[in-house]
């Protein structure tokens, strides 16, 4: 059983809490607390900013963490190559299979419903930018960053200093990727705000409803994706 978070442990950041046990993410999601893009603040600070009772949030987190987690759920214990393969096979594959179709759907509902729901025109424009940025971002991760991290990890585990070119690649990519994640996070938050938390208006077609569900699914997947990179993969890669 993990040690409960209470007392001085309230100074733990949101991302540290979720990195230690991803099941706690559900508590933060339920209260609208960002554990992904803006998770580098202390739990107590986040509660103060949101007007939440720290004791209540702490108790909910303790309830989640009171049940021993399966090793398969503890991403922070996964070896770097395994974590990278998971991100590639699960999250990158999801994006490659869905980004283009979601972009097509958002443009479609913008053209059909934009006159009465102008927010969908803005949503379509924002998502087009997200899709372009994510495609470029994934390509750089798949072709440069991930291979460099794997090679550096092999060298480190063998007791050797990683190749200087791989170290430079990791260093440069990390600087770019943290910034890119912030920009994508801001864009996704804008879509959530414009869509009124993905609330479907009563006067729209089924395509509109399905598109909003896809956008919400996309955001949920991206939160986990970015969490695994920002809070687990990137800090470990930086040590190489």
N, C-alpha and C positions, 0 to 999 in steps of 0.2 A: 504494500500500500504506500502511495506517495504521501509525503508530508503535507498536511493541510496548509492552506495559505491563510494566514491570519496575522494580526499584530504587525510587526515590522515587515512582513512579507508583502504588505499592501504596496510597498515601493517597487515590487516587481513590475516590469512593463507588461502591457497586454500581450505583445508578441512573444515575450519570454514565457508567459503562462501557457499560451496556445502551443508554442514550440515544444514545451515539455509534455503536453497532453492535448492532442487536437480535439478531443471530446469537449473540452471547455469552450471551443469556438461556438458551440450551440448556445451557451449561456449569453455570450456577447452578442450573437446574432439576434436572440430573442429581445434584447434590450436596445438594439440599434447602436451598439458600441463597435467601432471599426477595429478589428483585430489584424487587419491586413495592411492597408496603406498607411493608416495613421496610428499603428499599434505601438509605436515607440514612446509611449507615455505611461507613467505609473498608473496602476489600477486605481489608487485613491484619487489621483488627479482626474482620470477619466470619469469617475463617479461624481466628483465635484462639478466638472464641466457640464455633465448631463443632468445633474440634479438628482442622482440616484443615491440610495442608502448603501454605503459601502458594506455594512454588515449583511444586508440582504444578498448582495452580489457575491460576497465572500462565502456565505452559507450555500448558495446554489453551486458555486464552484467546488466547494468541499463535498457536496453530495455527489457531483459527477466524478470527482477524483477518489471517492471512498471505495469505489469498485475497482479492483486491479485491472489495468488495461492489458489487452492482449499485445504481445510483442509486435504482431503484424500491424497494429494501429500506432505504434510508437515510432513515427518517422524520424525522430532525432537520433534513434539508435541504428538506423539503416546505414550500411556502408555507402560512401559517396557514389560509386558506380551504379549501385542498385537504385538509389534515390533518383539519379539522373535518368536511368532507363524507365523508371516509373513515371516521371514527369513527361518524358518523351512519348511513351506508349499510351498514357492515359490523357494527359492534358493537351499536349501538342496534337495528338491524333484527333481529339475532340474539336479543337479549333480548326484544324485543316478540313474536317468533315462538315463543319457548321458555319464558319465565318461567312463564306460567300452566300449561302442560302439565306442567312439572317439579314445580310445586307440587301439582298434582292427583295425580301419580304418587307423590310422597313421602307424601301423606296416605293414598293407597291402600295402600301397603306398610306404613304404620304401623298401619292398621286390621286388616290381615290377619296381619302378622308381629310386631306390637308385643308380644304376650304372651311370645314366646320371644326376641325381639330388641328390648328396650326402647329401645335407642339410636336406632332409626328413628323413634320417637315424638318424641324430642328433635330429631332432624334435621328432621322435618316442621315442627315449630314454628319452628325457626330459619329454615328456608328460606321459610316464609310471611312472616316479618318482612323477610327480604332482598328478596323479590319486591315487597312494598309499598314499601319504602324505595327500591329501584332505579327503580320506576315513577315515583315522585315526583321523584327525582333527575334522571332522563332528561327529564321534562317541563320542569323548570326549565332544564336545559341547552339543550334544543331551542328553547324559546320565549323565553328571556331571554339566557342566557350566550352561546351560539353567535352569534346575530345581533349582539349588542353587540361581540363580539370581531371579527367580520367588518367591521362599520362602522368600528371603531377602527383596524383594520389598513389599510383603504382610506384613511382620513384620514391616518394616519401615513406611508404610502407616497407620498401626495401632498404631503407636507411640512407638513401641518396638525396642530394639536393635536386629538386625539380629543374628541368631545363629552363634557362633564362628566358627563352622565347615564350615558353608556356606561362611562365610567371608574368611576363609582360602582357600577354594576351588576357590572362585572368584579371590583372589589375585594371587594364583599360576597359574591359567589358563590364566589370563590376561598377565602375564609375558611370558608365552609360546606362546600365540596366536599372540601377536604383532610380535614376532620374526618369527613365522611360516608364517604369512602373507607376511612379507618382503621376505622370501625365495621363496615363491610361486610367488610373484610379479616379482622377478628377473627372475624366470624360464619362466614366461609368456612373459616377455619382450624379452627374448632370442629367443623364438619361433617367435615372431613378426619380429624380426630382421633377423633371418635365412630365414624366408619365404618371405622376402622383402615386408613387410606389406600385407601378404596374396595374393600376386600377383601370379596368376595361369599361369605357363608356357604354351606355345602354343602346345607342343608336348605330352601332358599327357591325361589320360583317364578321364571319368566323375567322377569316384570314387575319383580321386585326387582333382578335383574341389570341390566336395561336402565336402570332408574332410577339405579343407581349409576354406570353408564357416562355417563348424561346429566349427573349431578352433576359428574363429573370433567371432562367436556367443557365444562360451564358454568364451572368454575373456571379451566380453561386459557384460555378466551376472555376471562374477566374479568381475568386477570393481564395479558394484552396490552392490553386496553382501558384499565385503570387506569394501566399503564405509560405509554401514549401520552399520557394526560391529565396525570398527576402529574409525569412527568419531561420531557415535551416541550411539550405544549400550555400547561399552566398557567404554567410559568416564562416562556414567550414572551408569553403574555397579560398577565402581571404587568408586563412592560416597557412595555405600552401605557398 
